[in-house]
């Protein structure tokens, strides 16, 4: 069984826009973002990442062939989605409404 995101398509679109905006702030790829997204990929898997990005991620990176090729802002989007899902779980655990 592969894991999929629990976030709504509307929330994913919002996070994708935020991810692109974050990436646009810097001219170069942030190594902390790369490290965090690699950790998330290891923990959650590529099926989860594909469901967050709403696209096939089987194309590999030329520089790092064991990783998917990401478009600008997608690594940031994965980080934001991971945080949003944890927030959603925490809210549910505290008896609050899941967002």
C-alpha positions, 0 to 999 in steps of 0.5 A: 500500500502506498501512502497518499496525501490527506490534504485537499486539492485546494490546499495543495494548490495553495501550498504549491503557490507558496512553494514557488514564492519561496523558491523565487526568493533565492537565485540558487537552490537552498541546500537546507531545502534539498536536505529537508526534501530528501528526508521527507522523500525517505520517510514518506516515499515518492508515491506521497510526493507525487500525490502532493505535487499532483504529477508523475515524478518518475523522471530522474534528476540528472545530477542526482539520479536516485532522486526525482527531477523537481521543478522550481518550488516543488521541494519547498512544496513538499516541505510545506505539505509535510508540515501541513499534514503534521499540523492536521494530525495534531489538530485532530489529536487535540479534538480540533477540526482537520483543515 
